[in-house]
Amino acid sequence: MTTTEETIATKGLVMRAAQARWYDALAAVLTLGRDRALRDRLAGLAQLAPGESVLDVGCGTGSLALAAKRRVGDTGTVDGVDASPDMIALATRKATRAGAAVTFRVGTAERLPYPDASFDAVMATLMLHHLPAPLRRDFAREALRVLRPGGRILAVDFSAASAQSAGLLARLHRRGGVSRDAMVVLLRDAGFHPEATGAVGIADLQYVVAESPAAGDPVPSPDEPPALQSLPPMARPEWIVFAVLAVAVAVHLAIVGQLAARVAWSAAGLLAAVALLAFVVVHIFGGGRARH
């Protein structure tokens, strides 16, 4: 596993040390503990198979790359690239602890540091909204270049719909969004053949799977939409409700025990706990519905 510590100039968003340090913990909290299940679902959407070579662009802390490595096995290879040296350093340490042979390096999405036709699959998850539109087009062309004929790309991002209807994960993570229609157009304009699109099944996430054309493949009609194949919503952890209720009761009892003579404080604590429960139910559970 190797890294490049130099900082590479890019107009895309680059996360720094403080963000890298808390990224995994924040992902676990915002997905209500479903972060590993989400990564497994994304690896499944990429249709990864044993022995394949995979590139994770905008790999962040490397969690999805490690999930990809479990899919391709010892005979497959996985590379991760990110413009943030801090993210790459964290990803490398994580792979070392896991004993996983995954190679991480610093690089930009718009200038991928790999030869032509190097990979069977490219993954671009939750990174397109970090790129200005011109860099998205550059990345799509670069992804096609590094893919072998007949290879595929998985693009995943938040919908560009109004944040008022999105879940907490999208509201706190997003810096804009890229709709699945926009992803289809982006990949088609770069020369890909979009095959399937739909909802990932958590928060506001949408995906597109597209194929790199092989010699002799018929040219699909630009008016032919990809198949709509939305995934079922991921199971919502029921324990969160009981956890919030337990906290509410504990807060209330603590206030009663310490300030028994001041009933107003007790009532305020109970109201605050009820407000917290309402926030969880409305904003987190309400945002978990898949969009079709």
Secondary structure by P-SEA (a helix, b strand, c coil): cccccbbbbbccccccaaaaaaaaaaaaaaaccaaaaaaaaaaaaacccccbbbbbcccccaaaaaaaaaaacccbbbbbbbccaaaaaaaaaaaaaaccbbbbbbbbccccccccccccccccccccccccaaaaaaaaaaaaaacccccbbbbbbccccccccccaaaaacccccccaaaaaaaaaaacccccbbbbcccccccbbbbbcccccccccccccccccccccccccccaaaaaaaaaaaaaaaaaaaaccccaaaaaaaaaaaaaaaaaaaccccccccccc
